Amino acid sequence: MADPKGFLATPRQEAPRRPVEERVRDWDEVHVPGGLLPIVEAQADRCMDCGIPFCHQACPLGNLIPEWNELVARDDWRAAGERLHATNNFPEFTGRLCPAPCEAGCVLAINQPAVTIKNVEVAIADRAWADGLLAARPPERLTGRTVAVVGSGPAGLAAAQQLTRAGHTVAVFERDDRVGGLLRYGIPTFKMERSHLDRRIAQLAAEGVRFRTSVGIGRDLGAAELRSRYDAVVVATGATAWRELDVPGRELTGIHQAMEYLPLANRVGEGDLEVSPLDARGKHVVIVGGGDTGADCLGTAVRERAASVTQLDIYGRPGDVRDEVAEPWPTYPKLYRMSAAHEEAGELRTAPAAEADADARLFAASTLRFTGDAAGRVREVHLVEVDAGRRPRAGTERRLPADLVLIALGFHGPEQRAGGFAEQWGLATGERGGFARDAAFATEVPGVFVAGDAGRGQSLVVWAIAEGRAAAAAVDRWLMGSTRLPAPIGAHDRPLQG
């Protein structure tokens, strides 16, 4: 380590955010541009270079965290970038979007604030781009083998880049009109500006990846035809089949899934629409679901100038410190966390003060039903407080005004439409809702592999990239008999059956 006492002398300091009143008036990233550079070297110096780095194990990618922390502390940014990219194709994505299980596993986190690993990671990635160190790396020779990747989210892009660099000719098929999957249309730009995604896509294209947009496999191109054209296929369509809320009044106008709402807002940012058809301006918005997707809806509604925003979480308010019995270190603890979106809602007081916390969240709240007006539009959400077992507490029923209701309850697996590619290939479904595959990511259909959320179910961006890399190594081995592609150490330490 650069300074063996760095963690004693330097307190944890996270990337500074722009003032709330400034950032809610635009769609730019919430952090101060360049705000990490003055502090990141000292933050990296807090790393203790543990004999057994649990952060390394906690990261599905097996990122070499102590190594690049020390290199940043020593001001060797080039070497830090090389070590970071040795395990992660897209660290500017994970550095912005991942909830950082590595920090929960930081040894320092046993009794002190963890190292700001996520901030160091994104600083290294951004610096590598700024210094011109991430030029395209096309293969020196081609193998003559071809691979189709279905889906252009993080798993698909990671698999495509690895396979291309191995010398295979790779085509990525995307059903939407632009490449990126949920990175393009699901993640708000205030969390990750699209320039980061576009830059990586340009890098992949320069390396030889071919992109085919507006092509739905099973719809525009038959699954059998796709398989006949390519030596192997990687299915990386994600887990986009959303969970429903089956309560009375669900049929009322004005109740939508989060993934109907967010893509429209992102299309406004892309210039496709002037105003979203589901724009929240002047409306009372209620978000059902306490996760990250719900927080994305919250931040979007605030920027659209909603009259009020309330986010409902069926779970009770988490504690501020780790429960050492239920969630001992180094597991990822469920804590009360204030995201940028919750900070914005709290500062602007967009939620009725009598109904929700200052950050617009209502905890231990279960939706009973929706009621509407004579025209069939939603007007109120009826809810009740529940205990830890989700049992209603007598006398706690209440109502919230609602002109727009967004359901953000997560996803239960990949979409499986009648007549779609899954049916055409006869892909089996595993216990977790994803497509069944073996430890080598292979399905029962010869030459068809599954990576990312399409196999493991709804998960994290870091898991998607890890599985994309590991699946690429498996495909390369299947095609060539052996592989030199690295597979993340964490990609096989969970059950792989869907």
Secondary structure, DSSP 8 states (H G I E B T S, - for coil): ---TTHHHHS------B--HHHHTTS-S-SB-TT-SHHHHHHHHTT----SS-HHHHHSTT---HHHHHHHHHTT-HHHHHHHHHTT-S-HHHHHHH---HHHHT-GGGGTS----HHHHHHHHHHHHHHTT-------SS--S-EEEEE--SHHHHHHHHHHHHTT-EEEEE-SSSSS-THHHHTS-TTTS-HHHHHHHHHHHHHHT-EEE-S--BTTTB-HHHHHHHSSEEEE------B-----TTTTSBTEEEHHHHHHHHHHHHHTS-SS-TT--TT-EEEEE--SHHHHHHHHHHHHTT-SEEEEEESS----SS--TTTS-TTS--------HHHHHHHHHT-S-TTTS-TTSEEESEEEEEEEE-TTSBEEEEEEEEB-TTS-B-TT--EEEE-SEEEE---B-S----TTSHHHHHT--B-TTSSB---TTSB-SSTTEEE-THHHH-S--HHHHHHHHHHHHHHHHHHHHSS------TTTTSS----
